[in-house]
Amino acid sequence: MPTMKTIAAEAGVSVMTVSLALRNHPRISTATRQKVKEVAERLGYRSNPMVASLMTHIRSSRPVSYQANLGFLVDDSKKLNAHRMIEMAHRGIIKRAGELGFLVDVFSLQEHGPRKGRLEHVLRSRNIQGVILAPLRQAGNLDGMDCSHWSAAALGNTVLSPHFHKVTPHQYQGLQLVIENLERKGYRRIGLAVEPLVDDKVNHYWSSCMAGYHLRIPARQRVPVFLADLTAAPLKAWLDKHKPDVVVGHDGLHFWLRELGMRVPEDIAFACVSVPSESHPSFSGLNQNWQMIGSAAVDSVVAQIYRNERGVPESPKTIMLEGFWEEGTTAPGL
């Protein structure tokens, strides 16, 4: 079996260059990486997985040196901290990137988007090697953006096209978890109220989960999904007609319950699908674990960088992370 020393002599480079090139390290030029890999393949070199594991352990115990820059692309960078889930994802991105030796720059799609090619020029001038796309305010396409130079991953399901690798909450599992906990607390008439725009952003997983739940319970317990814009009159009509003993939705739903004069949880219980929230410090409901989602997105992008994978993948992968229940005070049980 040829060694790295053999490959280095054949390729006319150092052993360290061979080691870095075979790991697709960004410090080694594309041409040199390609040359080393061609020599390694011609000589029949195969990595020893046990040695690779040992070296990874050794490298992870050393101080991490700077590798490259990643870009976090958001709708509006000036409102980064105004959206709790994006703020939490950003924290996870910064933390994990730092552990791997990467710096993170935030870029605004709104600021750089109008002129075609402007964002791409800015990213290249800032030496950005990989990009992570934050959830968009509205599900939509970014087909006008040329991503051929970067490794990329999108958070959530809002980027409909191009089809990047995605890291997203497991929204179906999340609502199942909410329902299980509400049933455990004695609630039987569980109502879901979600706006169509939000249902689109979660790829209809919540409404689909509730439809499946209705198939498993007696007809008298079923509360039809409220799938409309959250406004006072239609929401009140839905509540009066179907009389749920607990409602599930975003913190905007909690706002409208208070606007209608309903006390939570005295008059009706509430479970939030996005805890924590700025609106209420102790919502009961689902923590979608956005900080871990941001961290996992960094792992996805960095792995692509090391494999020299750029642009839109032929077979996009979706990583789904499970959330967890937050006890809170808005759904104490019957």
LOROMAR-46497 format. One record per residue: x, y, z of N, C-alpha, C, O in turn. Coordinates in steps of 0.1 Angstrom, whole numbers, plus 5000, padded with zeros to 4 digits. Last residue first. Example, Ala and Ser with C-alpha at 12.3 -4.5 7.8 and 13.67 -1.06 7.14 Angstrom:
BEGIN
512849785071513749895071512950005079513450115080/513249435078512349555078513249675078514249675085/
end
This chain:
BEGIN
444352005326443052005331442851925345441851925350/447352205323446652085323445252095329444952195336/448852435317449052365330448352225331448752145339/449952615295449152485294449352405306450052295305/451552825303450352855295449452735292448352745287/453952785315452852805324451552825316450452835323/456652545307456052675308454852685317454652595326/457952315295456852305303456052435304454852435302/458852235262459152335273457852335282456752365277/460051955244458952025251459452115262460252075270/462151985215461851935228460752015235460552135232/462851875181462751965192462451905205462451785206/465251715159464051705168464051815178465151845184/466251805127466551795142465251805150464451885147/467051685096465951725105466351705119466551585123/468651755067468951715081467851765089467651895090/468551665034467851735044468151675058467851555060/470451695004470151625017469451715027469751835027/470251684969470251764981469851674993468951584992/471951584945471051514953471051584967471851544976/473551784933472651704924471651624933470451614928/473752104948474051964947473051894938471951934937/474952414937473752334940473952194938474452144927/478352484949477152504941475952424945475952364956/480952244956480452384955479152384947478852294939/483052044974481752044968481252194968481052254979/485451974987485452054975484152044967484152044955/485251865012485051765000485151844987484951784976/485452085027486551985028486451885017487551835012/482952205021484252275018485352175018486252175008/481252015032481252035018482552105013483152075003/481852045059482051915053482151925038482951865031/480852305062482352285064482652145057483752135051/478152265059478852355050480352325050481052315040/477452095081477152055067478052135057478552075048/478352245103478952115100478752075086479652015079/476552455101477952485099478652345096479552345087/474152325106474352385093475852415090476352395079/474452265133474452155123474652205109475252135101/474252525144475452445146475552335135476652315129/471552585138472652665132473952585133474752595123/470352385153470152375139471252465132471852425122/470952465179471552335174471452325159472352265152/469352685179470852705181471552575176472552595170/466752595177467352665165468852685167469552695157/464852425189466252395190467052465179467952405173/462152445192462652385180464152375179464652315169/460252385218461452445216462052375203462452265204/456752395222457852335215459052425213458952535208/455152475253455252445239456552385234457252325242/454352755274454352605272454452575257453852655249/456153055279455152975271455352825273456552785274/457453255295457253115300456053045292455152985298/457753515285458953445290458653295294459653225295/456553625254456153565267457253485273457753395266/457653735232456353775236455953735250455253805257/460053615224460153745232458753785238458753855247/460253265231459753375223459853505232459753505244/461952945227461453065235461053175225461353175214/459052815210459552855223461152845222461652745217/456952775189458252835187458752895200458753025202/454452695192455252605184456652665182457452605175/452752705224453452775213454352675206454952595212/449552655236450952595234451552655222450952655211/447152755260447852785248449252715248449952715258/443752725272445252705273445852725260445152725249/441352965283441852875273443352855274444052945277/440953095308439853065299440152965288439352885284/443553065321442253045328441053015319440252925322/446153095311445452975307444052955313443352855312/444753355294445553235292446353205305447053295309/441553505288442753485297443353345295442753245293/440353695262440453565268441753555276442853595272/439953925247439553925261439653795268439053775278/440953935222439553895223439153885237437953845240/443653985228442854095221441354065222440454155223/444453735236444353845246443453965241442754025248/444353605212443553555223443353665233442253685239/446253755198444853765194443953715205442853765206/448653665211448253805211446853825208446153905214/448653395205448553435219448153585220447253615228/449253415178447953365182447653405197446553435200/451853505178450853595173449453545177448553625179/453353285186452953375196451953485192451353555200/451653005168452753095171452353205182451153205186/449852735183450152825173451352905176451952885187/447052565197448452555193448752655182447952655172/444752575224445052605210446552605209447352645218/442452385243443752435241444052465227443552395218/439752325240440252365254441752405254442252445264/437752465214438952395218439252425233439052535237/435052535201435352525216436552435219436352345227/433852575177434552445179434952425194435252315198/432652825177431952715171432552585175431852485178/434353005190432952985195432352865190431552795197/436652985174436752945188435352915194435052825201/435753085150436252945150436252895165435852785168/435053345157433953255152434453105153433653025156/437553445164436453435174435353335170434853255178/438753435139439353355150438253335161438153225166/437253625124437253475120437753385131437353275133/437753865141436453815138436453665134435753585140/440653915143439753895154438453815151438153715157/443053715124442353845127441153815137440753695138/445353545108444853565122444353705124445053805125/444353395078445053505085444453525099443253525101/443953035082443553165076444453275083445053245094/443052765093444052795083443652925076443152925065/442352585119442152725115443252765106444352795111/441352255116442452345116442052485112441352495102/438652135136439252165123440352265124440252355133/438951905162438852055160439452085146440652075145/437551615173438351685163437951825162436751865162/436051465191437251545197437951625186438851705190/434151335176433651435185434851525191434551635196/435551135163435151255155434751365165434951485161/438451005181436951005178436551145172437151245174/441650985163440751015175439351015171438951025159/443050945141443250855152442450875164442550805174/442651145123442251015119442350915130441750805129/443751365136442351355135441851215131440751175135/446451325130446051305144444551285144443951205152/446551395103446851255107446351225121445851115124/446051665106445151585098445351435102444351365103/448351745120447051755127446051675119445151615126/450351705101450351625113449051625120448551525125/449551895082449551745078449551665091448851565092/449952125095448552095092448451945088447451885090/452852095098451952115110450452075106449851995114/453852075072454051965082453051975093452551875098/453952265052452652205055452752095065451852015067/456452385052456252285042454952205046454852085042/456652605068457052475074456652355065456552245070/455752805051457152805055457652675062458852645062/453052745048453952725036455452715041456152635036/452252815073452052675069452952645057453552535056/452653095072453453015081453352865077454452795078/450653155053452053195050453053105059454053065055/448253075065448753005053450253035051450952945046/448553055102448353135089448853055077449852985079/446952835124448152875117447752955104446852915097/445852665151445552785143446852835137447752875144/444552365163445752425156445252545148444352535140/443152235193443052315180444352375175445052435183/442051965210443252045206443052105193442852035183/440351845233439951915221441152015218441152125223/441751735254441151645244440851715231440951665220/444151735280443451815270442951715259443751625255/445751605299444251595300443451665289442251655289/448451595296447951695306446351695307445751765314/448751425275449151385288448651465299448351425311/447951595255447051475259447451425272446551395281/450151755255448851815258447851705262447051725271/452151575247452251645260450851705264450551705276/451251505221451451405231451451465245450851415255/451351755208450051685210450151585221449251575230/454051805208453151895215451851825218451351835229/454951585192455451605206454451695214454151665226/453751655168453351535175453751535189452951495198/455251885162453751895166453251775172452451775181/457751765158457551865168456151885172455751895184/457451595137457751535150457451635161456951595172/457151805118456051695120456251635134455251625141/459551945119458252005123457151905126456251925134/462451935128461551825124460151865128459651825139/464152225115463452145126462652035120462152045109/466852165091465552225095465052155108465352045111/469052225066468952185080467752245086467652375086/469652115032468852195042469052135056469252015058/471252185002471152105014470452185024470652305025/469152354978470352344986470152224996469052184998/467652404951467552304961468852274968469652194964/467052764945467652634942467452534954467252574965/463852724958464752694947465852804947465552914950/462752774983462152664975463052624963463052514958/463552835014464152855001463752744992464152624993/462152745037461652865029462252885016461652945007/462652545055462152505042461752625033460952605024/465752565075464352565073463952525058464752485050/468652705061467952675073466452675070465952765065/470752565036469652655039469052615053468952495055/474152575026473052505033472052605036472352725040/477052545004475852615009474952515016474852395014/480052644990479352544996478252605004478352715010/480352854961480352834975479652704979478852644971/480152914934481552924940481552884955482652884961/477552894925478552794920479852804927480652704926/475453054930476052994942477152894938477552814946/473853324919474853234914475653174926476453254932/470453404921471753404928472653294923472253174923/468053374910468853474904470253474910471153544905/466653194926467253144913468153244907469053204899/465453174950466653264949467353224936468653214936/461953184959463053134951464253234952464053354953/460153134991460353184977461653124971462253034976/458253215019458853105011459053154997458053204992/459153505036458153435028458953335020459953355015/461453555051460253595056459053525049458053495055/463653265051463153385045461853425051461153345057/466253145073464853135068464353275062464553375068/469553195060468553205071467153185065467053205053/472053005045470953095043469853085054469352975057/475453005046474252955053473153055051473253175054/478252945025477153025029476052945036475852835032/481852945022480552875024479552965029479853065036/483953125018484052985013482752905013482552815005/484653455012483653365018483753225011483753224998/486353675007486953545008485953445015486353365023/485253915000485453885014485953745017486053705029/484853894973485853984978486153974993487254014997/482753704972484053664967485153764972486353724975/480653864983481153734990482553694985483353654993/480454064965480854094978481353974985482353984993/479653924942480954004942481454034956482554014959/477153824950478253734947479653804947480653744951/475854074953476053984965477253894962478153874970/475754154925476354234936476754154948477854164953/474354004907475753974908476454054919477654024922/471954244901472354114899473854104900474554174893/470754454927471654444915472254304913472854254922/469254374950468654434939469454424926468954394915/470754254973470054174963469654244950469654184940/472054374994472854334982472054274971472654244960/469954425012470954525009471654504996471954594988/468554185013467854305010468854415005468554484996/470454005023469953985009469254115004469254144992/473254095041471754115039471354095025471954165016/475453885060475153965048473653975046472953885049/477953835084476453845081476253935069476854045069/480653605088480153745084478653735080478253635074/482553415108481253425102480953575100481053655109/485453205107484853325111483553335103483353275093/486552875119485952965108485353095115484853095126/487352675136488352765130487852855119488652915112/485552525149486152465137487152555130487752525120/484552685168485252565172485952495161486952425163/483352885153484552915160485352795165486552785165/481152745143482252795134483552825141484552785136/479752715167480352595160481352635150482452565149/479152985173479852895183480452785176481652755178/477853085151479053155156479853055164481053045163/475652915150476552925138477852975143478952925140/474252965174474752835171475852835160476852755160/473553235169474453195180475053065178476253045180/471853205147473153275146474153245157475353235155/469753075159470553005149471853075147472853005145/468853285175469353165181470153085172471253025175/468053465155469053505165469653385172470953375173/466053325143467253355135468453395145469553365142/464253315164464753185159466053215151466953135151/463653585169464253505179464953375173466053345177/464353875153463653745151464353635159465553605157/465954085159464454105161463653975159462553965163/468554055153468154025166466654035169466254015180/468454135125468954005129468453965143467953855145/467854365112466754305121467154165126466254085129/469954425096469654515107468554465117468454515128/469954225077470854215088470554315099470954285110/467354075062467754215066468654205078468154175089/467553805054466753905047467154045049467454125040/470953675055469653695061468853805052469453875044/473553455054472753535046471353555051470653455053/476653425066475253405070474353505063474453625065/479653285053478653395052477253345057476853245053/482853205066481553165062480653285062480853385069/486353205060485153275064483953205058483853155047/488852975073488253055062487053125068486753115080/490652895095490552825083490052915071490752925061/492852955123491853005113491852925100492952895095/493252665145493752785137492652825127491752755124/492552555177492052555163492652685156492452795162/494752375197494052495195493752505180494552475171/494152015197494952125196494152255195492952245191/492351815197492851845210493751965210494152025220/491851755170490751825178491251865192490551955198/494051625162493851755158492851835166492951955168/493651375175494851455179494651605175494951695182/491251295163491251315177492451405181492251495190/492251265137491151365139491051395154490851515158/494051065140494551195137493451305139493851415143/492250845146493250895156493751035153493851115162/490850835122490150865134491050915145490751015152/492950765105492250885103491450935115491451055119/493550515115494550615116493850755114494250845121/491150385108491550395122492550505124492550575134/490950405080489950475088490350485103490050585109/493450485058493150385069492250455078492550555085/492850545024492950595037492650485047491750415045/494750414997493450415004493750465019494650415025/496250444965496250484979494850474985493850514979/496950384939496050294946496050324961495850234969/498250554922499050464930498250364939498750274945/496050694912496850614903497750514910497950404906/495150824935494250724928495150634919494850514919/497350994940496950894950496050784944496250664947/497351154917498451064920498150954930498450834928/494851274920495151194908496251104910496250984906/495351414944494351314943494451224931494251094932/497251604936497551504946496551384945496951274947/495851754916497051674913497351564923497651454919/493751864932493451774921494651684917494451564915/495252024949494451914955494151814944494151694946/496352204931497252114938496451994944496851884944/494052334922494852254912495752154919495952044915/493052444945492252344938493152264929492952144928/495452484971494752534959494052414952494452294954/494952465006495652404994494852444981493552424981/493252565024494552625023495352575011496252645006/491052405026490952525017492252595016492452675007/491552055023491752165031491752295022492452295012/490851785015490251905008490352035017489452115017/492351585025491251635033490551755028489751815034/494351575006493451465007492251485016491251425015/495651815012494951805000493951685000492851704995/496851755037495851865036495051845023493851865024/498651555029497651535040496551625039495351595040/500251685010499351565006498351545017497151515013/501451875026500551915015499651805010498451825008/502951715042501951795048500951835037499751835040/504851615024503851525030502651595036501551555035/505151844995505451795008504451695013503351685008/505451734960505051824971505451764984505951654985/505651564938506551674940506151784950506451904948/504251334934503651464930504551584932504151694927/506051144944505551134930504951264925505151304914/506351224970507551214961507151214947507751284938/503751204980504451334980505651334970505851434963/503250934978502451024970503151164969503251224958/505050844997505250794983504450894974505050934963/504050965020505350995016505650955001506251034993/501650835022501650975019502951025014503151105005/502150505006502050595018501950745013502050765001/500750224990501550344990501250435002500150425007/500849885000500050005000500950135000501750145009/
end
